[in-house]
Amino acid sequence: MKKIVTLGLSTMLALGSLVPVASASANSNENENYSIKVQESASSSLTLTEDLPSSVLVVAPYVHKNDQGFLYIDKNIPEDIYTTYNVVELEKSFEEINAQVASGVLTINDDLSITSNEIVTMSSKGYTSKRYWWGEKATYTNTQAKTAARQAQSAAVDTALITAGTLFIPVFGQGFAAISGLTSAYLFKLSDSMTVKNKGKGVIVNMTWALVFTVESR
């Protein structure tokens, strides 16, 4: 009997369906890491100093927090950037995040990280994480990284095993449609990257709204 390998979505940012961009954008940019510092803009100070995919660098200047604490995309964002980086899906995620901000569930911090105001048990997630407007920074111990890499590889061998559940990688979306763009090549690449970067102390995975990822050694 085959073991079902599943993707955990309930603890992630709800970014809506990623089908339009998953096949094109679901790839790693681990060789395109940047130290990003974006000057203060609009009503919030946005400073990113992590190694992140280049798409974050490009879109970051157009992401702001208003006086009510809600995220929004600058209306002056160039059309080519909006289209190329699938910012429409990012805006969908902002709608859901802002709804939770309005209800008091989430708070958008000045650095545009996202804090949950609810007590949530994260033990089943398989990693610890911090959420931002662009996605999630997931930190794995050595054991957690090995587990996640094995699960990603198993899913890569038979992508039919991917359903809505608990694979220990920060994938965003709701339901199977949101992750149907994950290919065997993508999952193998993620598994290999996590294995290679794990030097016995675990790894850090940055995953964006478009499923682009980077992997760092801890």
N, C-alpha and C positions, 0 to 999 in steps of 0.2 A: 504494500500500500504506500503510495507516494505521500511524503510529508508536504503539506501545503505551506509554501513560503509566501508571506503576506506583507503588505506595506502599511505601516502605521500612519494614519492620517488624523486621528482624533486629537492628538496632542500637538499638531503642527498648525501653522498659519493656514487659514482657509483662503486659498488663492483662486478658487473657481477652477473651471476646466482649462487645462493646459494643452489640449489636443492640437490647436493650431500651430503651436511652436515647439512642442516636445520633440518632434522628429528632426527639426532644424536646429534647435537650440540646446537639446539635451546632450551636451558634450562638455568635457572638462577644459578649463582654461588654466590648468595648474602651472603652465609655463608662462602665463601672462599675469603675474602677481604685481600688485602695485601698493605702495604706501600712499594712502589717499588723505589729503587734507583739504577740505572744502571750506572756504571762508564763510563767515556768518551771512545768512541770507534770509529774507522775509522775517518771520517772527521767531525763528529758532536758530540756534547755533549748531551747525552740522559738521562734526569732525570725525573722520574715519581714519584710523591709523592701522587697520588690519590688512593682511594680504587677501585681496578680494579679486574676483573676476573683473575684467575691464568694463563689462556692461554696467557695473555699479558706479565706476568712475564717471562714465558718460552721462548717466541718468541723474546722479546725485545732485548736481546744481539746480535741478528743477523740482526737487522734492522739499516740501516745507511743512511746518506745523503752524496752524493759525492760532489766534488768541483763545479760541475755545478748546485747544488741545487736539484738534483733528489734523490728520495728514491730508495733503493735497498735492497735485501735480501742477506746476506753473503752466498757465495757459499759453505762455510764449515758448513752450518747448518746441523745437524744430520738428517738422513733420517727418523728416527722415529718421530722426532719433526715435520718435514716437512709434514709427512703424517697425524699424529694424529691431528694436529691443522689446517689442510687444508690450509697450507701456499700457495698452488697454487692459491687459490682465493684471498689471500692477494696480491700476485704478480700481478694478473690481475688488482686489484684496483690501484696498484702502476703505472701500465702502463698508466691508464687513468689519474691519478693524475699528473704524470710526463708530459703527453702531455699538460695538462693545465698549468703546470709550464713553459714549453717551450714557450707557447703562451702568457705568462704574466698574465694569469687569476688567478693563485694561486702562493703562495710563501710558501716554506717549511722553517719554523723557526728552530733555533738551538736546541730547545727542541723537534723538530719533530712535533710540532703543525702545522696546515695548515691555512693560512690566505688567504681569498679571496680579490683580488684587484679590484673587481667590486662592485658597489653599488647595493645591493640586499635588497628588502623589505621582512622582515621575519615575518610580522604580522600574516600571514596566517598559519605559521608553528605551532603555539601554544606553543612555548617554545623558549628560547634562547640557543645557543649551542656553543661549541668550538670543532673543528675537530682536530684529531690526526691521526698518521699513523695507529693506531689500530682500529679507529672507531670514535665515537662521544660522547661527554659529554653533555647531555641535562639538562638544569636547568628549572624547572617549578615553577610558583607561586602556591599558594594554589588553586586558581580557575582553573588554567591550569592543575594541577595534577588531580583534581577531574574530569575534562572533559576527559582527556586522559584515566583515569581509567575506566570511564563509557563506553567510546568507545571501549576499549580493551575487556571489559566484553561483550558488545553487539556483537562484532565480534566473541568472543568465543562461544556464544550461537548458532550462525549460521555462520560458517566459509565460507559459500558460498557467504556471503556478502562482503568478502574481495576482493577488486579490486585495480587497480592503481589509487590512489587519495590522500586523506588527513586524515589519522588517525594520531593523534598527538603523535606518538612515533617514536624514531629514528631508523627506519628500513632501511637497506641498500640494494641496488640492482636495477635492471631495469626490469619493467614489472611484470606480475603476476607470472611468473615462478620463479622469485627470492624469492618470499614470500610464495610460495605454501607449503613450509614445516612448516609454522606456524600452530600449532595444537590448538585445544580448550584448552587442558591442559596448553600449553605454554601461551596463551593469558589470561587465568584465573589466572595463577601464576603471570604474569606481573601486571594485574589489582589489585590483592590482595596485592602484594608487594608495589605498589604505594599508595594504600589506607592505609595500615598499617604504612608505613614509613612517611606518610604525617601527621605531628603534628600541622597543621594549618599554616605552613610557606612554604609548598611546598616540592619538592623532587628533587634529582639529579639522573638521570639515565645514566649509562655508558653502551653503546652497542657496541660490538666488530664486527669485520668482519664476524664472524661465528654466529651472533645473540645471543651470550651469554651476559647476562646483570647482572648488580648489581644496587640496588636502595638504596640511602642514604637519610636520613632526612636532610633538610636544617637547 
